[in-house]
Amino acid sequence: MSAERNRRKARVGTVLSNKMDKTVVVGVERLVRHPLYGKTLRQTTRFKAHDADNSCQVGDKVRIVETRPLSKEKRWRVVEIVERAKV
């Protein structure tokens, strides 16, 4: 069972919204080079992640892992809060 869990994708991102119950929207940034011009662009992918304790605040840096579908759009869950947002 532990070998199966190690294959799960993990991402680190910033909480963009926590307005839903037990759900947060996490933005994960990645750098992509433009195919023609070669300029490096910053792209943000938004994931809906399960936050069972409602403990995440906007601006927190969190680690999320892939999991089974929990709802129509929610396929990730928050594993840990890496860094709290500065108030």
N, C-alpha and C positions, 0 to 999 in steps of 0.2 A: 504493500500500500504506500509506503514512503517513496518508492521509486516513481509511482504514478503522480504523486503530489509535486515532485521535483520538476516535472515537465510543464507545470502550469506557468503561463506568462505572468510576469510581475512588472509593474511600472511604478515610477515615483512621480507625483504631480502635485498641483496646488488645488485646494478646494475653492471652487468658483461660486458655488451656491449650496446652502444647506436648508432651504425653505421647505423641502419635502420631509415627511416623517420617515425616519430610518433610511434616508437616501441622501447622498451628496453627489454633486456634479464635480468631477475632478478633471482639470485640464492638464494634459501631458504635452510638453513642448518637445519638438524635434527639429533638427536642422537639415534642410534639404537643399541640394544645389539645383539651380535652374538649369533645365536640360540644354537650352541654347546659349544663354548668356553667362552661365557659370556662377552667378551671384548666389551666395548662401542666403536662403530664406528661412524664417522661423515659422513653423506650422504648429498649431495647437489642435489636438484631438480631444474631444470631450467624452468622458465616460461617466455613466451613472453607476455608482457603487453603493453597496449595502453598508450602512453604518448602524449596527444593532443598538448601540448605546446612545445615539444622537450626541456623540462627544466631539465631533469635528466642528470647527468654526471656519468661517470664510478666511482664506489666507494661510491656513495650515498646510504644511507640506506632509503628504501622506504616502504610504506604500499600499498599492492595491494589487490583488491577485485575481486571476481568472477563476471563475467558478461556474456551476451549473446555472441555467437561466432561472432567475428569481422572479422576473416579471417580463413584460414585453420588451423592455429596453435594458434591463439591469442584468448584467452578466459578470460583474466584478464585485469584490468586497474589500473593505478596508481592513488591512492586517495590523498596521501600526501608524501612529502619528510620529513622523520623523522629527518634525520641528513645529512648535506652536507659532501662531501668528503674533507679530509684535503689536501690542495694543496702543 
